[in-house]
Structures are given as structure tokens and as C-alpha cells.
Amino acid sequence: MKGVKRVISTLGLVLLFNVNSFAVGKELTVTELLDEAQNAIKVAFEARCDIKAPYECAKARAYYEIAKNETSKLNIEAGKEASLKAIDWALKALAVINSGGEVR
């Protein structure tokens, strides 16, 4: 279990670094944010978020779908915002799994 916690913590830091990289001068594109959201959700599912953190998992997936839909309609800013929310909820799912309980 220690290995899983370490992977989850490391992933969270990597995602946080990537998502916040715009703060140091490079703004991420909507495509990069969609990729990060997809990766975050994939890792959360690999950690069994659908079983251990179903609420957070569902929110992450819902925001990811919103992000894809908004981006397909060329609503780039809405797509970015929804992608960031999807990443946030995926990280919350990982936090719930890591803590063994609810973190809301």
C-alpha cells in the first residue's frame, strides 16, 4: 500500500506542477489540459476511484466530458476551466483513496 500512496502523491505533484506551469509564464493549451485531465482520471481509475471515491470520480468524469464538449464547440476558455475542474476532482478522488476516507 505504501507504493500506491507514493505513486498517488507523486502523480498529484506532477499534475499540480503541469497545471500551474502557466503561473510562471507558459499558459497551457486546452489540448494539454484535456490530456492532463484524461491522465489524472486514468490514474484515479487505476486506483479504483469508482469504488473507493465514487462521488469525486463521477465529478471528474463529468467535468472531463464538459471540457470535451465545450472544446468541440470552440469555447476554449470554458474547455480549459472544465479541464482544470476535472483534474481537481481526480486529485480529490486520489486524496480520498489515499486517506481511506472522505476529503471534501
Backbone as CSV, one residue per row, in Angstrom:
resi,resn,N_x,N_y,N_z,CA_x,CA_y,CA_z,C_x,C_y,C_z
1,MET,0.820,-1.193,0.000,0.000,0.000,0.000,0.865,1.258,0.000
2,LYS,2.065,1.182,0.591,2.949,2.343,0.613,3.327,2.765,-0.800
3,GLY,3.550,1.784,-1.677,3.898,2.089,-3.061,2.787,2.830,-3.772
4,VAL,1.539,2.417,-3.528,0.392,3.078,-4.145,0.291,4.510,-3.652
5,LYS,0.458,4.719,-2.342,0.390,6.070,-1.786,1.489,6.952,-2.367
6,ARG,2.671,6.400,-2.530,3.782,7.167,-3.087,3.487,7.554,-4.533
7,VAL,2.946,6.626,-5.315,2.597,6.909,-6.700,1.526,7.986,-6.765
8,ILE,0.510,7.868,-5.926,-0.572,8.855,-5.908,-0.023,10.223,-5.526
9,SER,0.816,10.294,-4.522,1.383,11.573,-4.106,2.258,12.166,-5.197
10,THR,3.077,11.333,-5.816,3.946,11.791,-6.893,3.130,12.291,-8.063
11,LEU,2.096,11.545,-8.426,1.251,11.954,-9.540,0.599,13.292,-9.249
12,GLY,0.105,13.459,-8.046,-0.523,14.717,-7.669,0.427,15.889,-7.826
13,LEU,1.661,15.698,-7.411,2.647,16.770,-7.540,2.973,17.059,-8.997
14,VAL,3.103,16.012,-9.810,3.382,16.195,-11.238,2.238,16.938,-11.911
15,LEU,1.007,16.516,-11.644,-0.146,17.192,-12.233,-0.227,18.634,-11.759
16,LEU,-0.003,18.853,-10.494,-0.054,20.202,-9.952,1.001,21.075,-10.613
17,PHE,2.196,20.529,-10.812,3.263,21.277,-11.471,2.879,21.609,-12.904
18,ASN,2.366,20.635,-13.637,1.984,20.864,-15.029,0.861,21.877,-15.147
19,VAL,-0.161,21.742,-14.324,-1.314,22.631,-14.403,-0.926,24.042,-13.990
20,ASN,-0.050,24.178,-13.031,0.333,25.503,-12.558,1.494,26.106,-13.338
21,SER,1.963,25.444,-14.370,3.094,25.977,-15.122,2.759,27.291,-15.809
22,PHE,1.476,27.543,-16.050,1.103,28.813,-16.654,1.422,29.989,-15.735
23,ALA,1.535,29.717,-14.445,1.813,30.784,-13.491,3.230,31.330,-13.655
24,VAL,4.119,30.572,-14.281,5.483,31.033,-14.490,5.718,31.434,-15.938
25,GLY,4.679,31.817,-16.637,4.855,32.387,-17.959,4.353,31.564,-19.122
26,LYS,4.096,30.303,-18.951,3.629,29.471,-20.056,2.203,29.026,-19.781
27,GLU,1.288,29.531,-20.568,-0.099,29.118,-20.409,-0.321,27.827,-21.175
28,LEU,-0.933,26.863,-20.527,-1.212,25.585,-21.167,-2.352,25.732,-22.163
29,THR,-2.256,24.991,-23.251,-3.333,24.996,-24.236,-4.468,24.118,-23.744
30,VAL,-5.622,24.263,-24.361,-6.770,23.443,-23.978,-6.473,21.966,-24.248
31,THR,-5.725,21.680,-25.297,-5.367,20.296,-25.609,-4.488,19.696,-24.520
32,GLU,-3.519,20.478,-24.041,-2.654,19.997,-22.961,-3.462,19.755,-21.688
33,LEU,-4.387,20.660,-21.404,-5.213,20.489,-20.209,-6.136,19.282,-20.334
34,LEU,-6.695,19.058,-21.519,-7.527,17.867,-21.733,-6.701,16.604,-21.536
35,ASP,-5.472,16.604,-22.047,-4.589,15.445,-21.860,-4.286,15.210,-20.385
36,GLU,-4.000,16.288,-19.656,-3.721,16.160,-18.222,-4.945,15.644,-17.469
37,ALA,-6.120,16.148,-17.846,-7.345,15.681,-17.197,-7.568,14.200,-17.474
38,GLN,-7.369,13.800,-18.713,-7.537,12.390,-19.070,-6.549,11.515,-18.296
39,ASN,-5.308,11.963,-18.186,-4.300,11.207,-17.441,-4.649,11.116,-15.956
40,ALA,-5.119,12.226,-15.386,-5.483,12.225,-13.970,-6.629,11.263,-13.701
41,ILE,-7.618,11.270,-14.578,-8.762,10.373,-14.417,-8.333,8.921,-14.592
42,LYS,-7.440,8.675,-15.534,-6.936,7.317,-15.750,-6.241,6.788,-14.491
43,VAL,-5.405,7.615,-13.892,-4.697,7.199,-12.675,-5.688,6.980,-11.536
44,ALA,-6.680,7.856,-11.436,-7.688,7.693,-10.385,-8.448,6.382,-10.564
45,PHE,-8.781,6.047,-11.812,-9.472,4.779,-12.055,-8.573,3.584,-11.760
46,GLU,-7.300,3.706,-12.062,-6.367,2.623,-11.752,-6.266,2.412,-10.238
47,ALA,-6.521,3.470,-9.482,-6.526,3.378,-8.014,-7.905,2.992,-7.486
48,ARG,-8.826,2.654,-8.387,-10.188,2.193,-8.067,-11.067,3.301,-7.495
49,CYS,-10.974,4.485,-8.066,-11.789,5.593,-7.570,-13.280,5.336,-7.751
50,ASP,-13.649,4.545,-8.745,-15.071,4.258,-8.954,-15.662,3.473,-7.788
51,ILE,-14.818,2.768,-7.050,-15.259,2.000,-5.881,-15.014,2.784,-4.590
52,LYS,-13.822,3.375,-4.469,-13.398,3.981,-3.213,-13.764,5.462,-3.066
53,ALA,-14.009,6.141,-4.185,-14.373,7.570,-4.144,-15.331,7.862,-5.305
54,PRO,-16.507,7.235,-5.288,-17.401,7.332,-6.444,-17.894,8.750,-6.744
55,TYR,-18.146,9.536,-5.707,-18.635,10.903,-5.932,-17.583,11.733,-6.666
56,GLU,-16.367,11.741,-6.143,-15.285,12.513,-6.746,-14.958,12.006,-8.147
57,CYS,-15.011,10.699,-8.299,-14.743,10.080,-9.599,-15.781,10.517,-10.638
58,ALA,-17.035,10.511,-10.253,-18.111,10.916,-11.166,-17.982,12.392,-11.534
59,LYS,-17.622,13.228,-10.567,-17.445,14.652,-10.852,-16.289,14.865,-11.837
60,ALA,-15.190,14.149,-11.650,-14.046,14.271,-12.555,-14.443,13.883,-13.977
61,ARG,-15.137,12.773,-14.098,-15.562,12.325,-15.435,-16.553,13.298,-16.061
62,ALA,-17.462,13.825,-15.265,-18.459,14.762,-15.792,-17.792,16.040,-16.294
63,TYR,-16.867,16.580,-15.509,-16.170,17.791,-15.947,-15.304,17.518,-17.178
64,TYR,-14.746,16.329,-17.277,-13.960,15.990,-18.469,-14.854,15.973,-19.709
65,GLU,-16.046,15.407,-19.579,-16.992,15.399,-20.704,-17.412,16.820,-21.074
66,ILE,-17.647,17.649,-20.071,-17.983,19.047,-20.335,-16.832,19.726,-21.068
67,ALA,-15.612,19.474,-20.622,-14.432,20.071,-21.257,-14.333,19.667,-22.729
68,LYS,-14.554,18.382,-23.008,-14.506,17.933,-24.402,-15.601,18.588,-25.233
69,ASN,-16.809,18.658,-24.681,-17.927,19.256,-25.411,-17.700,20.739,-25.669
70,GLU,-17.256,21.462,-24.660,-17.018,22.897,-24.833,-15.895,23.151,-25.841
71,THR,-14.852,22.341,-25.769,-13.744,22.497,-26.703,-14.188,22.195,-28.128
72,SER,-15.029,21.201,-28.295,-15.506,20.862,-29.637,-16.360,21.980,-30.233
73,LYS,-16.953,22.805,-29.359,-17.744,23.954,-29.819,-16.882,25.220,-29.898
74,LEU,-15.573,25.042,-29.752,-14.590,26.131,-29.789,-14.761,27.138,-28.659
75,ASN,-15.345,26.704,-27.576,-15.394,27.507,-26.348,-14.144,27.167,-25.542
76,ILE,-13.031,27.721,-25.984,-11.720,27.334,-25.456,-11.596,27.620,-23.962
77,GLU,-11.993,28.811,-23.543,-11.867,29.153,-22.119,-12.729,28.243,-21.244
78,ALA,-13.953,27.948,-21.699,-14.816,27.034,-20.938,-14.211,25.635,-20.918
79,GLY,-13.586,25.226,-22.012,-12.919,23.926,-22.064,-11.753,23.843,-21.101
80,LYS,-10.984,24.936,-21.026,-9.859,24.973,-20.079,-10.356,24.909,-18.639
81,GLU,-11.379,25.703,-18.357,-11.917,25.739,-16.997,-12.452,24.366,-16.574
82,ALA,-13.193,23.717,-17.464,-13.742,22.399,-17.138,-12.623,21.357,-17.014
83,SER,-11.578,21.477,-17.825,-10.435,20.562,-17.713,-9.765,20.701,-16.354
84,LEU,-9.579,21.940,-15.913,-8.975,22.167,-14.599,-9.837,21.596,-13.488
85,LYS,-11.152,21.726,-13.626,-12.050,21.156,-12.622,-11.988,19.630,-12.648
86,ALA,-11.872,19.043,-13.827,-11.748,17.579,-13.927,-10.476,17.105,-13.227
87,ILE,-9.381,17.827,-13.437,-8.120,17.475,-12.778,-8.269,17.614,-11.264
88,ASP,-8.883,18.696,-10.841,-9.091,18.925,-9.410,-9.889,17.790,-8.775
89,TRP,-10.976,17.380,-9.410,-11.804,16.306,-8.847,-11.083,14.959,-8.904
90,ALA,-10.267,14.732,-9.918,-9.491,13.490,-9.962,-8.490,13.463,-8.814
91,LEU,-7.871,14.605,-8.543,-6.942,14.680,-7.411,-7.665,14.513,-6.079
92,LYS,-8.878,15.059,-5.989,-9.670,14.853,-4.774,-10.005,13.378,-4.595
93,ALA,-10.312,12.693,-5.686,-10.583,11.250,-5.612,-9.359,10.509,-5.101
94,LEU,-8.190,10.886,-5.610,-6.958,10.252,-5.142,-6.697,10.562,-3.671
95,ALA,-7.042,11.769,-3.247,-6.871,12.134,-1.834,-7.779,11.294,-0.943
96,VAL,-9.012,11.077,-1.386,-9.944,10.244,-0.615,-9.400,8.825,-0.522
97,ILE,-8.920,8.306,-1.634,-8.372,6.947,-1.650,-7.151,6.875,-0.735
98,ASN,-6.288,7.876,-0.832,-5.049,7.892,-0.047,-5.331,7.997,1.437
99,SER,-6.361,8.755,1.815,-6.667,8.945,3.229,-7.530,7.826,3.799
100,GLY,-8.142,7.070,2.908,-9.006,5.992,3.352,-10.376,6.460,3.806
101,GLY,-10.699,7.704,3.551,-11.987,8.245,3.970,-12.391,9.422,3.108
102,GLU,-13.282,10.214,3.628,-13.775,11.355,2.870,-12.914,12.585,3.060
103,VAL,-12.611,13.257,1.964,-11.907,14.530,1.983,-12.655,15.435,1.036
104,ARG,-13.534,16.288,1.568,-14.334,17.148,0.677,-14.215,18.575,1.044
